[in-house]
Amino acid sequence: MYDLVIVGAGPAGSNLARLIKDKKVLILERRDFSKVDGKSCGGLLNEDTKLFLSRLGISIPKEVVKAPQTQILKAYDMDNSLLASYRKDYLNIDRFEFDKYMLGLVGDNVEVKRASFQDARYSSRGLVVSYLEDGEEKEVECKILVGADGGASKVRKEVFPEKKFSRRYLAVQYDFEKIEDVPYMGAVFSKELTDYYSWFIPKDESIIIGGAFPEGSNVKSKMELLTLMLRARGLVFGEKVSSSGAILIRPSVRSDLFGGESSIALVGESAGLISPSSSEGISFALKSSTALAKAISNNENFFFEAYGKFLNKEWRRIFLKGLKGNLIYSKGLRGAFMKTGLLKIEGI
């Protein structure tokens, strides 16, 4: 019998396991950390995330950090034919190595299995969790189940099928050879591509180009158009090396935020915790897992009261970011803001 079974070894799952020191914990993670097996993520830690990591006593090792460490972000507004440059204090990282590093911080009380969650049911002793390991279905008992498995959360889908997200996107990234140094990052706004945004980020000897597209989009053609747009505007890159994709959610209504019930909890993006304006999720993952760990440590039988208060506070944060998104993703408002003179403006 485990005290906790955590599904997912991203920042939320690993941080939760790291903080639960006096209980028997099992992590179920489908990825193989012995080889590169990442997800679509820009791999940028913002100022809020860096400060919270510092509060947790976590420093980022050099193996996780990627070059260049630039503070220049160029915003390409294709709809208004504008280009703005401004400063953003991001830490450029390798997301796979970051996840691997965070998992390495868990204690000896934590067991990790390379396995996929299947389902969960209540029993007289607590919960029975079904998972698939090496093609074989197995079961384990636990007191608390935590879904930390992202926007495509199987825990949320299987255990709470009525709790569907209002908006889902497919985040896709292509990894290209880097031919020349690119000393800046880029965000691309184009209604022809998506009602969200696209991006490019240099990473050591490569450059990643990606976008978030509504489910059902012809992603291949959208990505081809995006690369053509960037090449036409002077961005130089070589052949495509690899590609990756992941489900990305974009919370817009209060019901998108759902932390679970009874002895089954959700953290991070699986709980709907992600910025609807920037799609930044690591700070939410770290804060929600920290809040849940504190609530469980204080009272594992009635932890939802404290965790629920945290979620209500986070909804206010997400709501405000949604208002910011209304400015960013409105062609007229965005164009007017970019022309205020607060940013360095160029034509494209």
Secondary structure, DSSP 8 states (H G I E B T S, - for coil): -EEEEEE--SHHHHHHHHH--SS-EEEEE-S-TTS----S---EE-HHHHHHHHHTT----TTTB-S----EEEEEETTTTEEEEEE---EEB-HHHHHHHHHTT--TTEEEEE-EEEEEEEETTEEEEEEEETTEEEEEEEEEEEE---TT-HHHHHH-TT---S-EEEEEEEEEE--S---SEEEEE-TTT-SS-EEEEEETTEEEEEEEEETTS-HHHHHHHHHHHHHHTT-----EEEEEEEEEE---SGGG---EETTEEE-GGGGT-S-TTT---HHHHHHHHHHHHHHHHH-TTSTHHHHHHHHHHHHHHHHHHHHHHHHHT-HHHHHHHHTSSSSEEEE-
